[in-house]
Amino acid sequence: MTHPDHIHELPGGLRLVHRYMPDSESVTIQLFFGAGGRYEDFGREYGVSHFLEHLLFQGSQKYPTSKIISEAVDGVGGYMNAYTTAELTTYYAKVPSEHFQKVADILVDLTLKPLFDPAQIERERGVIIEEMNVWRDDPGQYVFDLVGDLLWPEDGLRTNVIGTEHTIRALSREVIAGYHASMYGPSNAVVAIAGNVPLEEAKDVIEKLFTEAQVTVQPRTFAPTRGQITAAPVYIYHRNTNQTHLVLAGRGVSLRHHHEPALRMLSALLGAGMSSRLFHSVREEKGLAYTIFMGLTSFIDDGKWEVYAGVNNDKLIEALEAIVVELRRAREASVSEAELQRVKQQMRGRVIMGQETNGSVADRIGSELLLTHDVRSIDQILDEIDQVTTEDLHAAAQRYLDPSSMRLALIGPHDNSARLAEILTNNH
């Protein structure tokens, strides 16, 4: 139903994944590096992956200032950005296809040949601290940072990627440049290209640029998770907010785990969209929340599910009880065949519509190749959805929605952790 994805290993261990989309007038070029929060030495590097994401836009050998970089992309009507996760950092640009070679040159140079200007490091240090303040001032976002400490208290997944004010102020130029030198090279990278650029042109341009850069690295590995969660089921971050923000979470599955399709479908059934069980019960029937949803995040060796809700402070107990009732209902009874088919169609539709933009295509195929060393076709993804049965959903609910392994993080003016823990532990 789509043009195929082509995977090629280029000199130096660089991997290229390409999808030709001739009906588009643009192209997305996306560079992925296996450099994220899990790879950092938390004693002296915490936050360095995200710091680098900022810093690499501030100047490189061929493009020495951020103004030159931004004008080169903006000037042709394109855009450029980046993001950092626990397991990767990626830099991407989308431009009219005729400007592919120029923007590919910019992306490769800024990621492989940064200047690390001391003045720019100090400026970005301040920018990141302000970003940190903005994040903390938004409890609906910040509450998710508390979950990792409950699910992985002893592991690298326990924290966010931005670091703390103390660690960001302490990061030296030598530490930043040393981390970059160990992680940013072809053997630790994937280039994803999707759009109206033929495969041979894409291969020739990318191979030439990486060969000219003459960079080699010996990338690190990260310690696998050790399976511990906190003993206390509830953590309250006390703040005098007008609304309570809560995340109820549990451990999930790793990428490509055989239970992943069923757990992802269960998450969609419970909390994806206005037709989901949680939305219908907690918002539509009981009026306890404006926003409520459930999501699944899978990592290389582990995963988590999360239910988020923003509720009136006076309705916290009632809202939590309503959520755990829906999770218990999923454990105790199989879904109907009609409900299964509805959520399958929902998931199929979102997968299919996700192929309409070359940006979303490049992001998926590049991240899949970096993290799993393979790229699924759309037909394979749709087949995984079609293969899930009502029995699979029920088994996933019983295994992963176990009340004894649920953990609750919330931000609000509360001191009733014992009562909240009681609701969770009595949810059998």
N, C-alpha and C positions, 0 to 999 in steps of 0.2 A: 504493500500500500504506500510505500515511500521509497525514495532512492536509497540504495544501500550505503552503509558506513564502511569505509576502507581504513584499515589499520596498517601502519608501516613502521618498522624500526629503522631509524636513521643512524648515521655514525655517532658514536659516543653514547649509545644507549637511549637516545631521544626517541620518544614514541609520538607518532602523528596519527590522529584520527580525523577523517575528512568525510563530509557529506556534501555532495554537489546538489545545489538547489537552483536550477537554471531559471525558474520562474521568479526568483527574487532579483532585485536590482542592487542588493547590498551583500555584505559579507561580515560575519563575526569571527574575529581571531581571538582565541583565549589560551593563555599560557597558565598551566597548572604546575605547582611545585609541591612536593611532599614535605612541606614545612608548615606545621601548625603547632598549636599549644601543647600537644602531647609530646612533642620532640624537644621541648625546652628543659634546660636545667633550672628547676624552680628556685634554686638558691641564688642564682645570679642572672638568669635570663628571662624570668617570668614576664611575659608581655612582648618579647622581642619579635616574634613572628608578625604580630599586628603592627608594631612600631615600624618594621621594614615595609609593610604594605603602604604605610603613609610616606615613608622616607624615599622610596624608589621613584616617586613622581616628582621629586624635587631637583633632579638633574642627573644626567649621565654623560659619558664621554662625548657622544655625538650631539646630544641635546642638553646643554649644560644648565638650563634653568626650567623651572616649572612653567613659566610663561611660554617659552619656545615649544615645550611639549603640548601644552593645552591649545595653543594657537594652531599648531599643525593639524590637530584632530578637529577642533571646533571649526577651523577654517574651511573644511570640506563637508561640513554638515554632520560630522560623526560625533560619537561620544566615547568616553573611556572611563573605566572604573576598576575596582578591585574589591575583594573581600577575603577574610581570614576565618578559618574554622579550626577545630581541634586537630584536624588531620591534613589540611591543605591550605595553601594560599593561591589565589588566582587573580590574574590581571587580564582584562578584556577590552576590546574596542570593536565598535560596529561602525562601518563606513560604507559609502558607495563602492561597489566592486572595483571600479577603476583606480581606487587609491589603496588597494590591498597591499602592494609591495611597500609603499612608504610607511603605512601604519604598522605593518609587521616589523619593519626595521626599527621603528620607535619602541615597540613593545619589547623586542629582544634586547635592545641596547639599554633601556631603562631598568630591566630586570637583571641583566648579566653584568653591566658595566656602570654601576652607580658611582657617584663622586664621594658620597658620605661627607659632604661639606659640614664642618663643625657648627657653623652658624645655622644651617638648615636643621641639623639634629636638635639644637636647642629650641628652635622655633617649633618644630613638630612635637617636641616634648610637651610644650605648653598646649598645643592643639589637642593632643591625646588626653591630657588631664582635663581639659574642658569637655571633651567627648565623654569622658568618664563621669563628669558631674552631670551632664545632660542625661546620661543613662540612669544614674542613681536617682535623679529627680523624677523619673517616670516609673512608678511602682509596677505598672502593667508590664513593663519590660524587665525591670530589675529583679522581679520575683523569680524569673527563670534562672538567674544566676545562683540562686540559693539551692536549687534542686540538686546540682552536681555534688555539693557537699554532703547531701543526704544519701545519694545513691552510690557514690564512689569516694568516701571520705579519705581513703589512703592512696588514691590513684590520680593520674594526670587529668582525667576527665572531670575531676571535682570542681574545676574552676572555669571562669570565662577566659577568653583569649586576650583581653585588654590589659590585664595586669592590675596592679594597685598603684596609687600615687607614689608610694615609697619605691617600688621596683622600677617604675618609669623614670623617676628622678635619678635613680642609681645607675641606669644602663649607660655604659660608656661607649664611646665610638669604637674602641677595640673589641668589645663584646659583640656589638651589633655587626661590625664588619666580619668578625670571626664566624658568627653564626651564618651570615650570608655566604661566606666562602665555603662552608661545609655543606650547604643545602641547595644552593642555586646553581645548578648545572644540568647538562643534557641528560645524564643518567638518572636524575631525580625529577624529570619533567615530562609533561605531556602537552602537546600543542593540539588544540581542537580548532578546526576550521569548518564553518558551515555557511553556505551561501553560493553566490554565483561566481565562483572561481574554480576552474577545472583542477582535477587531482594533480596532474603533472606539474602545472604551474605552482600549486601549493607546495608540493614536495621540493621542487627546485629552489623556491624562495626560502623556505624554512631551513633546508639543509645548508644552503649557502650562508645564511645569517648565523646559524649556530656554529658552523665550521670556522667562520671568520672570528667569532668571539673567543675561540681557543680557551674554553673553560672546562676544567674537570673538577669533580667533587667526589668525596666519599661520604655519602649521606648517612645519617644516624638511623637507628631504629628506636622504637619506644617500648617501654615496659607494658606488657599486657595487663589488663585489669585482673585484680585478685579476688573479686567476688564478694567483698565485704560491703555491707550497708550499715548505716548508723543504727544503734540500739534504740534511740528515741525516735518515735514515729512522727513527731511534729516539731517544726521549727518556726517560731514567730519572730519576725523582724518588726519590732514595735515602732510604729510611726502614726502620728495623728492625721491619718488620711480621711477623706470623706467617703471613701469606698474601700472595701477589703479586696485585695488581689490575692488569689490563691492558686496554687498548682498542686494537684494530687498526681503523684508519679510512681512509676515502678520500673524495674529493669525489663528490657525488651530483648531483641535479637540482633545479631550482627548482620551486616550486608551479605546477601545471598544465602542466609540461613534458610533451611527448608521450611521453617515456620513463618518466614517473613511475609509472603503473600497473604496468608490467612490473618496474621496480626495486623497488617496494614489495612486489610479490608474490615476487620473488626473495628479498628480505630475510625475508619470512615463511617461505618454504620452508626457508631456511638456519637461521633462528634465532628463530622465534616459537613457543613452546610445546614441550611434551614430545615431540611427533612430528617436530620439526624435525631436519634433518640434523646440525647442530652439537651439539644436545643429545644426540641418539642416539649420535653418534660419540665426542664428547669426555667426556661424563658417563657414559652408559649402558654403552658398550662398553669404554672405557679407564679410567673412574673418575678422570679428571684434574681435574675441577672440580665444585663443588657448584652454582654458578650460571654459566650461559652463555646469552647471547642476542644477537640482532642487531636493530638498529633503523635506521630511515631518518628523517632530519629534512630537511624542505624549507623554504627561505626564499623571499623574493620573487624573488631573482635567483641563487640558488645552493642547495647542499644538501650533505649528508654521509651516509654510512652508517657504522655503528660496530658492531663485535663486542666485547662485554665478556665477560671471564671472571675469576673469582677462583680461583686455583690454589695448591697447595702450593708453597712456595719452591723445593723440590728438583725440581719437575715443570714448571718454566717452559718449558724448551726443548722437552720432549716435548709439552706442551700447545700451544705456538705452532706446532710442526710439524704437529700434528693439525688445527689450525684452517686453516692455509694449504693443507693437502691437500684439505680440503672446498671451499675457495674455488677451488682449481685444478680440482677435479672439475667444479664448476659451469661453469667456462670451457671445459673441454675436451669435455664431452658434454652433449647435450640431456637434459632431464628427460623421464621417460615421461609418456604421456598420463594414466595413472592418478594419478601424483604431482601433475601439474598440476591435475586435477580435485579432488584432496584439498585442496590449498592454496586453491583457489578457494572450496570450500565452507567452509573455515575462515574466510576473509576475509569471505565473504558473511554468515556467522553473526554475526561480530563487528560488522559494520555494522548488521545488523538489530537485534541486542540493544542496540546503542548508542542506539537510538531509544526505549528503554523509559522513560528518565528525562528529565524536562524540563531538568535541569541539563546533561546531556551534549548534548542537542539545542541549547540556547542557546549553549553553548560552541562547538560546531561551526559553526552557521550564522552566529554573530557574527564569529568569527575569519576564516571564509572571506570574508565580505563586506568586512571591513576590509582584508584582505591581497590579495584577488584581485578585488574589486569585483563579485563574483557569488556566488551560492549554488547549488550543485548539488542536485538532488533525489536522494532515495535511489535512485530508479530509474536515474538517470544514473550514480551511483557503482557500482551493481551491474552496469550495462551495461559500464562501464570494466573491471571485473573479468572479466566474461564474454568480453570481446574479446581478452584476452591469450592468446597462443599459446605453444607450446613454443619456437618460433623466436624470439619476442620475449624470452623469458627467457634464452635462450642468447646472444642479441645483447647484452642488458643486462649479463650476466656478463662477456662478453669486453670490453665497453667500460669498465665502471665498476669491475671487480675487477682492474684492471691492476696487477701487482706493482710496477711502477716508480712508481706514484703512491700506494701504500699507506704509511701512517705509523703507527708504534707508540708509544704512551705507556704507561708503567707506573709503579707505585709499589711498591717493595720493596727488599730488601737485596741489590742486584745491581750489578755493574760490568762486565757482559759485553755492552755495546752492540754491539761489533763482531760477536760471534757471532749476536746477534739480527738484526742487519742482514743478515748472510749468509743466514739462513733466508728472509728476505723477498726478497732479490735473486735467490736461486736458485729462487724459486717460479714458474718459467716452464714 
